């Protein structure tokens, strides 16, 4: 790790003082990377720690955009967007917490030969929560109505598996 200060200049704008940190992996598993901060009081170690912490937030926002439509909001005004965004992030957190509290669900997710994954993704978590909610729908019907409307158990499981990932 190497660090120093520099000035960033862009034509037509005032210069900005920066602290830079160059990080290099001695085992050469990762390419060298330069990290920049406008807070000159931060140490090189703090800048690297903030960068590492940021990745979990980046992943959260990427999956929230992908699965919850966070970026595709089409409200008429800023207040509507300000209300909808926290609700969508709360939904993201709620789904993650529900799956985290169900140890049996941790190993139940789609796998493929070409893509090895050790833990479920948010899409897998959302599919598990959808399946659990759909199974509960049978309790809302009276027993007589449920018997008429419930499909065969295997057929329901097949449809639930297909729909849980496409909904």
C-alpha positions as CSV (number, residue, x, y, z in Angstrom):
1,X,0.0,0.0,0.0
2,X,1.3,3.5,-0.9
3,X,-0.4,6.8,-0.2
4,X,0.1,10.5,-0.9
5,X,-1.8,13.7,-1.7
6,X,-2.4,15.2,-5.1
7,X,-4.5,17.9,-6.8
8,X,-7.2,17.0,-9.2
9,X,-7.8,19.6,-11.8
10,X,-10.5,19.8,-14.4
11,X,-10.7,22.7,-16.9
12,X,-13.2,25.4,-15.8
13,X,-13.5,24.0,-12.2
14,X,-11.5,24.8,-9.1
15,X,-8.8,22.2,-8.2
16,X,-9.6,19.6,-5.6
17,X,-7.1,18.2,-3.1
18,X,-7.1,14.4,-2.9
19,X,-5.6,11.7,-0.8
20,X,-4.7,8.7,-3.0
21,X,-4.0,5.1,-1.9
22,X,-2.5,2.6,-4.2
23,X,-3.3,-1.0,-3.1
24,X,-1.4,-3.9,-4.6
25,X,-1.9,-7.6,-3.8
26,X,1.4,-9.2,-3.1
27,X,0.1,-12.6,-4.3
28,X,-1.1,-10.9,-7.6
29,X,-4.7,-12.3,-7.3
30,X,-6.1,-8.9,-7.9
31,X,-5.0,-6.0,-10.1
32,X,-3.5,-2.9,-8.4
33,X,-6.1,-0.4,-7.6
34,X,-6.0,3.3,-6.8
35,X,-8.5,4.7,-4.2
36,X,-9.2,8.4,-3.9
37,X,-10.7,10.5,-1.1
38,X,-11.3,14.2,-0.8
39,X,-11.0,13.9,3.0
40,X,-7.3,14.5,3.6
41,X,-7.7,13.7,7.3
42,X,-8.4,10.0,6.6
43,X,-5.5,7.6,6.9
44,X,-4.7,5.2,4.1
45,X,-6.0,2.3,6.2
46,X,-9.4,4.1,6.8
47,X,-9.8,4.8,3.1
48,X,-9.2,1.1,2.3
49,X,-11.6,0.0,5.1
50,X,-14.3,2.4,3.8
51,X,-13.8,1.0,0.3
52,X,-14.2,-2.6,1.6
53,X,-17.3,-1.8,3.6
54,X,-18.9,-0.2,0.6
55,X,-19.1,-3.4,-1.4
56,X,-21.9,-4.9,0.7
57,X,-23.9,-1.7,0.1
58,X,-23.1,-1.8,-3.6
59,X,-24.4,-5.4,-3.8
60,X,-27.5,-4.5,-1.9
61,X,-28.3,-1.6,-4.2
62,X,-27.5,-3.7,-7.3
63,X,-29.9,-6.4,-6.3
64,X,-32.5,-3.9,-5.2
65,X,-32.4,-2.3,-8.6
66,X,-32.5,-5.7,-10.3
67,X,-35.2,-7.5,-8.3
68,X,-37.2,-4.7,-6.8
69,X,-37.2,-2.1,-9.6
70,X,-35.5,0.5,-7.4
71,X,-34.2,2.4,-10.4
72,X,-37.3,2.1,-12.5
73,X,-39.5,4.2,-10.3
74,X,-42.0,6.3,-12.4
75,X,-43.6,8.4,-9.7
76,X,-44.9,11.9,-10.6
77,X,-42.9,13.8,-8.0
78,X,-39.9,13.5,-5.7
79,X,-42.0,13.0,-2.6
80,X,-43.5,9.8,-4.0
81,X,-40.0,8.5,-4.9
82,X,-38.8,9.5,-1.4
83,X,-41.6,7.3,0.1
84,X,-41.2,4.3,-2.3
85,X,-37.5,3.9,-2.1
86,X,-37.3,3.2,1.7
87,X,-40.3,0.8,1.4
88,X,-38.5,-1.2,-1.3
89,X,-35.3,-1.3,0.7
90,X,-37.3,-2.4,3.7
91,X,-38.8,-5.2,1.6
92,X,-35.2,-6.2,0.5
93,X,-34.2,-6.4,4.2
94,X,-37.3,-8.2,5.2
95,X,-36.8,-10.9,2.6
96,X,-33.2,-11.3,3.7
97,X,-34.1,-11.6,7.3
98,X,-36.9,-14.1,6.7
99,X,-34.6,-16.4,4.8
100,X,-31.8,-15.9,7.4
101,X,-34.1,-17.1,10.1
102,X,-35.0,-20.3,8.2
103,X,-31.9,-22.5,8.4
104,X,-33.6,-25.2,6.3
105,X,-33.9,-22.7,3.4
106,X,-30.2,-22.0,3.3
107,X,-29.3,-25.0,1.2
108,X,-32.5,-25.0,-1.0
109,X,-31.8,-23.0,-4.1
110,X,-31.3,-23.5,-7.8
111,X,-27.9,-24.8,-8.9
112,X,-26.6,-25.3,-12.3
113,X,-23.6,-27.2,-13.7
114,X,-22.1,-24.1,-15.2
115,X,-22.5,-21.7,-12.3
116,X,-21.3,-22.9,-8.9
117,X,-22.6,-21.0,-5.9
118,X,-22.3,-21.8,-2.2
119,X,-25.0,-19.5,-0.9
120,X,-28.4,-18.4,-2.2
121,X,-28.7,-15.1,-4.0
122,X,-31.4,-12.6,-3.4
123,X,-33.4,-14.1,-6.3
124,X,-33.3,-17.5,-4.5
125,X,-34.3,-15.8,-1.2
126,X,-37.2,-14.0,-2.9
127,X,-38.3,-17.3,-4.5
128,X,-38.3,-19.1,-1.1
129,X,-40.4,-16.4,0.4
130,X,-42.9,-16.5,-2.5
131,X,-43.2,-20.2,-2.2
132,X,-43.8,-20.0,1.6
133,X,-46.5,-17.3,1.0
134,X,-48.2,-19.3,-1.7
135,X,-48.3,-22.4,0.5
136,X,-50.1,-20.2,3.1
137,X,-52.9,-19.3,0.6
138,X,-54.6,-22.6,1.3
139,X,-55.3,-21.5,4.9
140,X,-57.4,-18.6,3.7
141,X,-60.1,-20.8,2.1
142,X,-62.7,-22.8,4.0
143,X,-62.0,-26.5,4.0
144,X,-64.6,-27.3,1.4
145,X,-63.4,-24.5,-0.9
146,X,-59.8,-25.5,-0.4
147,X,-60.5,-29.1,-1.4
148,X,-62.1,-27.9,-4.6
149,X,-59.4,-25.4,-5.5
150,X,-56.2,-27.1,-4.3
151,X,-54.2,-28.7,-7.1
152,X,-52.3,-31.9,-6.6
153,X,-49.4,-31.4,-4.2
154,X,-46.7,-32.2,-6.9
155,X,-48.4,-30.0,-9.5
156,X,-48.5,-27.1,-7.0
157,X,-44.8,-27.6,-6.2
158,X,-43.9,-27.7,-9.8
159,X,-45.8,-24.4,-10.6
160,X,-44.5,-22.8,-7.5
161,X,-40.9,-23.6,-8.5
162,X,-41.4,-22.2,-12.0
163,X,-43.3,-19.0,-10.9
164,X,-41.1,-18.2,-7.9
165,X,-38.3,-17.2,-10.2
166,X,-40.2,-15.4,-12.9
167,X,-42.6,-13.3,-10.9
